[in-house]
Amino acid sequence: MECDDGVEREYIKIVIDGVDPTAIFKFQVEAAPLHYYTDGYTGTLNENGVDLDNKEFMDFLKTKNNKPVGAGPYIFEEYKDNVVTLTANDNFLLGSPKIKTFRYQEVALGSELDSVLTGTVHYSDPSASMTIINDITAGAGDYAKLGYILVDNDGYGYIGIQGQAIPEFQVRKAIAHACNVQLAVDNYYQELASVNYRTMTKILWAYPDNPDNLFPYDGTGETSKKLFEEAGYKYDAAKNIMTYPDGHEKAGQQVTFKFTLPSEAASHPAGSIFIDAQEVLGKIGVKVDIETDQNLLGKLSTAYESGVQVWAAAWGSGGVDPDMFQIWYSDPAVNQGTSAARSGLYYLFENGSDEEKAMLRELNELIIAGRSTLDTEERKTIYKRALELSTGLAVEVPTYQRKNMYVFNSEVINTSTLQTGEDVTPFHDPLIYIWNVELN
């Protein structure tokens, strides 16, 4: 096959059995050349260049682990004292790298910015904040040598409402209406985030244009109160107490929910949302206990069994393709993943109300339809409706879409050789063409 640069090269043709929009992302396998992995092997190889079912051959391959092939722009040199040292591969296909020695250094989480300020490293990715931006812009002291680049994060924040722990549809919606998601932006990320109204990262091409907020915030609590009462809950205005309905195992007791954060409210994007929701629901006699559990994220795959009712977290690495199967396909006979279990979808598919079951069946059908065509415009239409359903189930309330940040020492790195502006995406960072990056 003749490539774009005019050179004839061998290639591998892959044929898949059926339509799969995500297939291209499943074959990112780097092949090692024969001369590399067989150099020094004294056994007999078959016509495909391997020695099948031979432990000696497999053990020999492992001897290559400490010396990677080096087909990329840099070749592994050594790992010592938490530093990986790479040297330029002058035979790299796209040209010899301008920087001859490249080091990756491990630094403590949270010290990324300080590491650049002190010169320990020259490039890092601290958690984006307006404080950092303002300090770099002001240019006082060591900040004068820093530059930064912002990019949308591949993921989004959300508040989870466990569908098995809180099975009444109206009650989940009542909690959603008590959550002021704008606070995650105003009180935490400020200009570095925007509100998100669908259960999908906004960087995806399938994210709908200007979607409606399905759960508008009502700080009076009246919308939430009406929904509780529709579900049979009883409100005593004189005592300002909402009680569980007749037939409930807690009938007559005050309604109480546990909201869980992985860190203290002051240091979490959803902290102010939870505190405000606690106040709003308190106006209608619903008690909310806010707790901190540093092990929260590890419990989400078994959220119901772990006693998690309402929590705050974030999804990441969700922007390659809009396929919703893993997280939102609710038939446990087809999807055995833990993501749908965390939100209680399997339970609702089998035990939910007629309305919820109908929504889940339609959502499942749309998810399969979205996997069955390569037509982008058709898939956009499919996912627009699918996202209305997934968000409308009120097992996950999207909150924010934030920015990520790269910080670098502009006295050391020639910033004109970095990728910037619209050239930087969640999949295309400033160092993507590292072989072209130069030092001053």
GIPEQUI-V564897 format. One record per backbone hydrogen bond with DSSP energy under -0.5 kcal/mol. CO is the residue of the C=O (numbers start at 1). NH is the residue of the N-H. If there is no record, write none. Layout:
CO,NH + CO,NH
//
This chain:
1,3 + 1,9 + 3,6 + 7,3 + 12,14 + 16,18 + 20,23 + 22,25 + 23,26 + 24,27 + 27,29 + 28,30 + 29,31 + 33,36 + 33,37 + 34,38 + 38,41 + 46,49 + 50,46 + 50,52 + 51,54 + 53,55 + 54,58 + 55,59 + 56,60 + 57,61 + 58,62 + 59,63 + 60,63 + 61,64 + 62,65 + 64,67 + 73,89 + 75,87 + 78,85 + 80,83 + 82,106 + 83,80 + 83,85 + 84,104 + 85,77 + 85,78 + 86,102 + 87,75 + 88,90 + 89,92 + 92,95 + 98,100 + 100,88 + 102,86 + 103,105 + 104,84 + 108,111 + 111,115 + 112,116 + 113,116 + 113,117 + 114,118 + 115,120 + 115,121 + 116,119 + 122,409 + 124,407 + 126,405 + 129,133 + 130,134 + 131,135 + 132,136 + 133,137 + 134,138 + 135,139 + 135,140 + 140,143 + 141,144 + 142,145 + 143,146 + 145,410 + 145,411 + 147,408 + 149,406 + 151,404 + 153,155 + 154,317 + 154,318 + 156,315 + 157,399 + 158,160 + 158,313 + 159,397 + 160,311 + 162,166 + 164,167 + 167,169 + 168,172 + 169,173 + 170,174 + 171,175 + 172,176 + 173,177 + 174,178 + 175,178 + 176,179 + 177,218 + 178,180 + 179,181 + 180,183 + 181,184 + 181,185 + 182,185 + 182,186 + 183,187 + 184,189 + 185,190 + 189,192 + 190,193 + 192,403 + 194,401 + 198,200 + 201,204 + 204,207 + 208,211 + 212,214 + 213,216 + 218,221 + 221,225 + 222,226 + 223,227 + 224,228 + 225,229 + 226,230 + 227,231 + 228,233 + 229,232 + 234,236 + 234,243 + 235,237 + 236,240 + 236,241 + 241,236 + 241,243 + 242,255 + 243,234 + 244,252 + 245,248 + 248,251 + 250,244 + 250,253 + 253,244 + 255,287 + 257,259 + 257,289 + 258,310 + 259,291 + 260,312 + 261,293 + 264,267 + 265,268 + 268,271 + 270,274 + 271,275 + 272,276 + 273,277 + 274,278 + 275,279 + 276,280 + 277,281 + 278,282 + 279,283 + 280,283 + 281,284 + 281,286 + 282,285 + 285,242 + 285,287 + 287,257 + 288,290 + 289,259 + 289,291 + 291,261 + 293,296 + 295,298 + 295,299 + 296,299 + 296,300 + 297,300 + 299,302 + 300,303 + 302,306 + 303,308 + 304,307 + 307,309 + 309,162 + 310,260 + 311,160 + 313,158 + 315,156 + 324,328 + 325,329 + 326,340 + 328,330 + 330,332 + 331,334 + 331,335 + 334,336 + 338,342 + 339,343 + 340,345 + 340,346 + 341,344 + 343,163 + 344,348 + 345,349 + 346,350 + 347,351 + 348,352 + 353,357 + 354,358 + 355,359 + 356,360 + 357,361 + 358,362 + 359,363 + 360,364 + 361,365 + 362,366 + 363,367 + 364,368 + 365,369 + 366,370 + 367,371 + 368,372 + 369,372 + 374,376 + 375,379 + 376,380 + 377,381 + 378,382 + 379,383 + 380,384 + 381,385 + 382,386 + 383,387 + 384,388 + 385,389 + 386,390 + 387,391 + 388,392 + 389,393 + 390,395 + 391,394 + 395,161 + 396,398 + 397,159 + 399,196 + 400,157 + 401,194 + 402,153 + 404,151 + 406,149 + 407,124 + 408,147 + 408,410 + 409,412 + 409,413 + 412,440 + 413,415 + 414,417 + 415,418 + 420,423 + 421,424 + 423,425 + 425,428 + 428,425 + 429,432 + 430,419 + 431,434 + 433,436 + 433,437 + 434,437 + 435,98 + 438,414
//
